[in-house]
Amino acid sequence: MKKVIVAIATLAILVAVNYGITILFNQNYIDFSFVVGMLGAVTIRFFNSSGGYTSKNLEMIGQGITGIKMEQQDKKFEPNVAFYIAILYCVVALIVTFFYYKDYFI
């Protein structure tokens, strides 16, 4: 049940952000759909990652201040439902954008 709520909330946020941008710039909804989906996926990936440059930098600062060496842990990103929904939104937006502007592309 939690995954369904997260999926619906993620989709609602992506749609709301996209709608807000289209109102702000007075453009078509489809024009920003792909970008919003991609930025959503990148944002979810960045904030759900348990490792990376930022985390390692903070660990090094902590080691420098305390003088205590911490064990290095290999951390990796584990995709969640919100990430998959953002990717799906991005892919669907790309397909719809292609068909909407097919005369321009071909």
C-alpha positions as CSV (number, residue, x, y, z in Angstrom):
1,M,0.0,0.0,0.0
2,K,2.9,2.3,0.8
3,K,4.4,1.9,-2.7
4,V,1.1,2.8,-4.3
5,I,0.8,6.0,-2.3
6,V,4.5,6.9,-3.1
7,A,3.8,6.2,-6.8
8,I,0.7,8.4,-6.8
9,A,2.4,11.2,-4.8
10,T,5.4,11.2,-7.1
11,L,3.2,11.3,-10.2
12,A,1.1,14.1,-8.7
13,I,4.2,16.1,-7.9
14,L,5.6,15.7,-11.4
15,V,2.4,16.7,-13.0
16,A,1.9,19.7,-10.6
17,V,5.5,20.9,-11.3
18,N,5.0,20.5,-15.0
19,Y,1.7,22.3,-14.9
20,G,3.1,25.2,-12.8
21,I,6.0,25.6,-15.3
22,T,3.6,25.7,-18.3
23,I,1.5,28.3,-16.6
24,L,4.6,30.3,-15.7
25,F,6.0,30.3,-19.2
26,N,2.7,30.2,-21.0
27,Q,3.7,27.2,-23.1
28,N,2.3,23.7,-24.0
29,Y,2.2,21.1,-21.2
30,I,4.2,18.7,-23.4
31,D,7.0,21.1,-24.0
32,F,8.4,20.7,-20.5
33,S,7.3,17.2,-19.7
34,F,10.5,15.4,-20.6
35,V,12.7,18.0,-18.8
36,V,10.5,17.8,-15.6
37,G,10.6,14.0,-15.7
38,M,14.4,14.0,-16.1
39,L,15.0,16.5,-13.4
40,G,12.6,14.6,-11.1
41,A,14.6,11.4,-11.7
42,V,17.9,13.1,-11.1
43,T,16.7,14.8,-8.0
44,I,15.4,11.5,-6.6
45,R,18.6,9.8,-7.4
46,F,20.7,12.5,-5.8
47,F,18.8,12.6,-2.5
48,N,18.4,8.8,-2.2
49,S,22.0,8.1,-2.9
50,S,23.8,6.9,0.2
51,G,27.3,7.5,-1.2
52,G,29.2,9.8,-3.5
53,Y,31.4,12.8,-3.4
54,T,29.4,14.8,-0.9
55,S,29.1,11.9,1.6
56,K,32.8,11.1,1.3
57,N,33.8,14.7,1.7
58,L,31.7,15.0,4.9
59,E,33.4,11.8,6.2
60,M,36.8,13.2,5.5
61,I,36.0,16.5,7.2
62,G,34.8,14.5,10.2
63,Q,37.9,12.4,10.3
64,G,40.1,15.5,10.1
65,I,38.3,17.2,13.0
66,T,38.1,14.2,15.3
67,G,41.3,12.5,14.3
68,I,39.4,9.2,14.2
69,K,39.6,7.1,11.0
70,M,36.3,5.8,10.0
71,E,35.9,2.6,8.0
72,Q,35.1,3.1,4.3
73,Q,31.8,1.5,3.3
74,D,30.8,0.8,-0.3
75,K,27.5,2.4,-0.8
76,K,25.3,2.3,-3.8
77,F,22.0,3.6,-5.0
78,E,19.0,1.3,-4.7
79,P,16.2,2.6,-6.9
80,N,12.8,3.0,-5.3
81,V,9.2,3.4,-6.6
82,A,9.5,7.1,-6.9
83,F,12.6,6.8,-9.1
84,Y,10.9,4.3,-11.4
85,I,7.8,6.5,-11.7
86,A,10.0,9.5,-12.6
87,I,11.8,7.5,-15.2
88,L,8.5,6.2,-16.6
89,Y,7.1,9.7,-16.7
90,C,10.2,10.8,-18.6
91,V,10.0,8.0,-21.1
92,V,6.3,8.5,-21.8
93,A,6.8,12.2,-22.1
94,L,9.6,11.6,-24.6
95,I,7.4,9.3,-26.7
96,V,4.4,11.7,-26.6
97,T,6.7,14.6,-27.5
98,F,8.0,12.8,-30.5
99,F,4.5,12.0,-31.8
100,Y,3.4,15.6,-31.0
101,Y,6.3,17.1,-32.9
102,K,6.8,14.3,-35.5
103,D,6.4,16.7,-38.4
104,Y,9.3,18.7,-37.0
105,F,11.5,15.7,-36.4
106,I,10.9,14.0,-39.7
